[in-house]
Amino acid sequence: QVQLVESGGGLVQPGGSLRLSCAASGISFNIYTMGWYRQAPGKQRELVAQITSGGSTDYQDSVKTRFTISRDNAKNTVYLQMNSLKPEDTAVYYCGARRLRPTPTYWGQGTQVTVSS
């Protein structure tokens, strides 16, 4: 049974930081491209950042200088370090795992991130 479990969301003031984690089980984690996606109310889910099995990373332009994605294959976990958070970063954040397909095969349940004063 495949499980992706996100944690680390919460309420933070503008300019603050959060670190999201996604722990995977039931898959050969090290061969999957892992991504963080987000969905704000009334908007479509969008890719925020992704990291390949080889460690190559890619970011949405709006977060490129503020967010960092990383992975620990020994722990089957992918992280998203989010700095200098803005109100427009408010969304439910999901992690997704994919191999050859353009969109994830597996999804986590999501974690809420709210940036507000």
Protein Blocks (a to p, Z undefined) as FASTA:
>chain_A
ZZdddehiacddehiacddddddehiafklpccddddddehiacddfbdcdfkopacddf
klmmmgccdddfklopacdddehiafklgccddddddfkbmbdfbdcebjaddddZZ
